[in-house]
Amino acid sequence: MHATEQYRRRAAEPAGNRRRHTTQRALGLVLNAMVLFSTRYMDAALTKLRADGF
């Protein structure tokens, strides 16, 4: 799908749909950030425990 066609489709959507899609994308971004943080935190914690002999 070309960018122009995507723009036309989005412009034709009601404002409520655009807001909902934007909100969904923002929530997805926040969720991804939380998962990344948790993964890195867990990795650091396990590395520390292994270094301490556990």
N, C-alpha and C positions, 0 to 999 in steps of 0.2 A: 504494500500500500504506500502510495506516495505521500510525502509530507503535506502537500496541498490538500489532498483528499482527507487526510486526518484532521487538518485545520477546519475544513468545511464541516465535517461531521461534528466536531467539538463545538463549533459556532452554532450549529443547529440544535444542540442539546439544551434542555431547560437549565437554568442556573443551578437549581437544586441538585441535578445530576452531576454537574461539574464540581460543585462543592463536595458532594459525597465521594467522588473519585479522588479529589485532592486530599480529603481527610483519610481515605483508605491508604493512599500512597504515603502520607505522613505517618500514619500508624505503623505501616510496614517498615518504614525507615527506622522508627523508634524501636520496634521489635528486633530488627536486625542488629541495631546498636547494642541492645541489651544482651542478645545472644553472644555477640562478639566479646563484650565485656566479661560476661560470665565464663566463657570459654578460656579467655586469657587469664582471668583470675584463678580459675580452677587449675590451669596449667602451672601457674606460678606457685600455687599452694602445694601441688603435688611435687613439683621440683624441689621446693624447700623441705618437704617431709622426707623425700628420698635422700637429700643431702644430709639430713639430720639422722639418717639410719632407720627410718620407719618403713 
